[in-house]
Amino acid sequence: SYKKFLSTKLEYGKCEGMGKSKISSHLFDFQKAIVKWAVRKGRCAVFADTGLGKTFMQLAWAESALLNTDKDVIIFAPLLVNDQTIKEGKKLPLEVVRFIEKNKCRVKIANYEQLDNLNPADYGAIVLDESSILKSIASKTREKLIEFTKDIPFRSAYTATPAPNDIAEFGNHAEFLGVMKREEMLSKFFINKAD
């Protein structure tokens, strides 16, 4: 029925946000404000320019996520960024280990190529570092990430490089976050007029 169809639109993307937070004193005031907002939302995208400390912000968000789920937190990042993220975590201090390590640490990191080797049921929160990987509409990685996260309650995405005015990229972020499907975002906010 039409009412049932409309009810599916209301439920899509519903997230209660996180009730508990732990914001490191190592963050600058503007970083603390962003992390507090992200924790309140529970699902968010942070588009912050290079050098503004996205790694610290995502680690602080992950630390708060630990207080709100009994499952682990997974951070996906490009392979070359994994070591840097582990080192930055020690400054907060927050222990971050590679997902393949047999360790009781609850914050794991993996590169995007390892997606098929992880079980989404193990995670209560996910962080995407360099989330512009969602940019391509036809990307298999984008499709896998959206499928992987469909039952993960807390999600965040961080990038310095969202393409300016790239409607598709914003739509892909919205779909990853579970806010709404990309097609819905396009039809809701943009009108395609034929000349």
C-alpha positions as CSV (number, residue, x, y, z in Angstrom):
1,S,0.0,0.0,0.0
2,Y,1.0,3.6,-0.4
3,K,1.1,4.2,3.4
4,K,3.5,1.3,3.8
5,F,5.7,2.7,1.0
6,L,5.8,6.1,2.8
7,S,6.6,4.5,6.1
8,T,9.7,3.0,4.6
9,K,10.9,6.5,3.8
10,L,10.4,7.6,7.4
11,E,12.5,4.8,8.9
12,Y,15.4,4.9,6.4
13,G,18.4,6.4,8.1
14,K,17.0,6.6,11.6
15,C,19.8,6.7,14.2
16,E,19.5,7.7,17.8
17,G,23.0,9.0,18.0
18,M,25.3,8.2,20.8
19,G,24.4,9.0,24.4
20,K,27.8,8.8,25.9
21,S,31.0,10.5,24.8
22,K,34.6,10.9,25.7
23,I,36.3,13.8,24.0
24,S,40.1,13.9,24.4
25,S,41.7,17.0,25.8
26,H,44.4,16.7,23.1
27,L,41.9,18.0,20.5
28,F,41.7,21.7,19.6
29,D,38.4,23.4,20.4
30,F,37.1,23.3,16.8
31,Q,37.9,19.6,16.7
32,K,36.1,19.0,20.0
33,A,33.0,20.8,18.6
34,I,33.0,18.7,15.4
35,V,33.5,15.4,17.4
36,K,30.7,16.4,19.8
37,W,28.4,17.0,16.9
38,A,29.4,13.8,15.2
39,V,28.8,11.8,18.4
40,R,25.4,13.4,18.9
41,K,24.4,12.4,15.3
42,G,25.8,8.9,15.5
43,R,26.1,8.9,11.7
44,C,27.9,11.7,10.0
45,A,30.3,12.9,7.3
46,V,33.1,15.3,8.2
47,F,34.5,17.1,5.2
48,A,37.5,18.9,6.7
49,D,40.4,20.3,4.7
50,T,43.9,18.9,4.8
51,G,45.8,19.6,8.0
52,L,42.7,20.1,10.2
53,G,43.2,16.8,12.1
54,K,40.7,14.4,10.7
55,T,42.6,11.5,12.0
56,F,42.4,12.8,15.6
57,M,38.7,13.5,15.1
58,Q,37.9,10.1,13.8
59,L,39.8,8.4,16.6
60,A,38.0,10.6,19.2
61,W,34.7,9.6,17.5
62,A,35.7,5.9,17.6
63,E,36.6,6.2,21.3
64,S,33.1,7.6,22.0
65,A,31.6,4.8,19.9
66,L,33.2,2.2,22.3
67,L,31.1,3.6,25.1
68,N,27.9,3.1,23.1
69,T,28.3,-0.4,21.7
70,D,29.6,-3.7,23.1
71,K,31.0,-4.6,19.7
72,D,34.3,-3.5,18.1
73,V,34.9,-0.4,16.0
74,I,36.5,-0.8,12.6
75,I,38.4,2.0,10.8
76,F,38.8,1.6,7.0
77,A,41.7,3.6,5.6
78,P,44.1,3.4,2.7
79,L,47.0,1.0,3.4
80,L,49.5,3.8,3.6
81,V,47.5,5.6,6.3
82,N,47.1,2.6,8.6
83,D,50.5,3.1,10.4
84,Q,49.9,6.8,10.8
85,T,46.5,6.2,12.4
86,I,47.9,3.6,14.8
87,K,50.6,6.2,15.9
88,E,48.1,9.0,16.2
89,G,45.9,6.8,18.4
90,K,48.8,6.5,20.9
91,K,48.8,10.3,21.4
92,L,45.1,10.3,22.6
93,P,45.8,7.6,24.0
94,L,43.7,5.1,22.2
95,E,44.9,1.7,21.2
96,V,44.3,0.8,17.5
97,V,45.5,-2.4,16.0
98,R,45.4,-4.0,12.6
99,F,42.3,-6.2,12.3
100,I,44.4,-9.3,11.7
101,E,46.2,-9.1,15.0
102,K,45.0,-11.5,17.7
103,N,44.4,-8.8,20.3
104,K,41.6,-7.8,22.6
105,C,41.8,-4.2,21.4
106,R,38.4,-3.0,20.4
107,V,39.5,-0.5,17.7
108,K,40.7,-2.3,14.6
109,I,42.0,-0.8,11.3
110,A,42.0,-2.3,7.9
111,N,42.6,-1.1,4.4
112,Y,39.7,-1.1,1.9
113,E,41.0,-4.2,0.1
114,Q,40.4,-6.3,3.3
115,L,36.7,-5.6,3.3
116,D,35.8,-9.2,2.2
117,N,37.9,-10.6,5.1
118,L,35.8,-9.0,7.8
119,N,32.4,-9.9,9.3
120,P,30.1,-6.9,9.7
121,A,28.4,-8.6,12.7
122,D,31.5,-8.0,14.7
123,Y,31.3,-4.2,14.6
124,G,29.0,-1.7,16.2
125,A,30.7,1.3,14.6
126,I,32.6,2.1,11.4
127,V,34.9,4.9,10.4
128,L,35.8,5.6,6.8
129,D,39.1,7.5,6.4
130,E,39.5,9.1,2.9
131,S,35.8,8.4,2.3
132,S,36.0,9.9,-1.1
133,I,36.4,6.3,-2.1
134,L,32.6,6.4,-2.2
135,K,32.8,8.8,-5.1
136,S,32.3,6.4,-8.0
137,I,28.7,5.4,-8.6
138,A,29.6,2.1,-10.2
139,S,32.4,1.2,-7.7
140,K,32.4,-2.3,-6.3
141,T,34.1,-0.9,-3.1
142,R,31.2,1.5,-2.7
143,E,28.6,-1.2,-3.1
144,K,30.5,-3.5,-0.7
145,L,30.8,-0.8,1.9
146,I,27.1,0.0,1.8
147,E,26.2,-3.6,2.1
148,F,28.8,-4.2,4.9
149,T,27.4,-1.3,7.0
150,K,23.7,-1.9,6.6
151,D,23.3,-3.2,10.1
152,I,26.0,-1.2,11.8
153,P,24.3,1.5,13.9
154,F,27.1,4.0,14.1
155,R,28.9,5.3,11.0
156,S,31.2,8.1,10.1
157,A,33.1,9.2,7.0
158,Y,36.0,11.6,6.8
159,T,37.6,13.2,3.8
160,A,39.2,16.4,2.7
161,T,38.3,16.0,-0.9
162,P,34.6,15.8,-1.6
163,A,34.3,17.0,-5.2
164,P,32.8,20.4,-5.2
165,N,29.2,20.3,-6.2
166,D,29.5,16.5,-7.0
167,I,25.9,15.5,-6.3
168,A,26.6,11.8,-6.8
169,E,29.4,11.8,-4.2
170,F,27.2,13.5,-1.6
171,G,24.5,11.0,-2.5
172,N,26.9,8.1,-2.0
173,H,27.9,9.4,1.4
174,A,24.2,9.8,2.3
175,E,23.6,6.1,1.3
176,F,26.7,4.9,3.2
177,L,25.5,6.7,6.3
178,G,22.0,5.2,5.9
179,V,20.4,8.6,5.7
180,M,18.8,7.9,2.4
181,K,19.6,6.1,-0.9
182,R,21.5,8.0,-3.5
183,E,18.6,8.0,-5.9
184,E,16.2,9.3,-3.2
185,M,18.6,12.1,-2.4
186,L,18.7,13.1,-6.1
187,S,15.0,13.0,-6.6
188,K,14.3,14.8,-3.3
189,F,16.7,17.7,-3.6
190,F,17.5,18.0,-7.3
191,I,15.2,18.5,-10.4
192,N,16.5,17.3,-13.7
193,K,15.0,19.6,-16.3
194,A,15.2,18.7,-19.9
195,D,15.7,21.7,-22.2
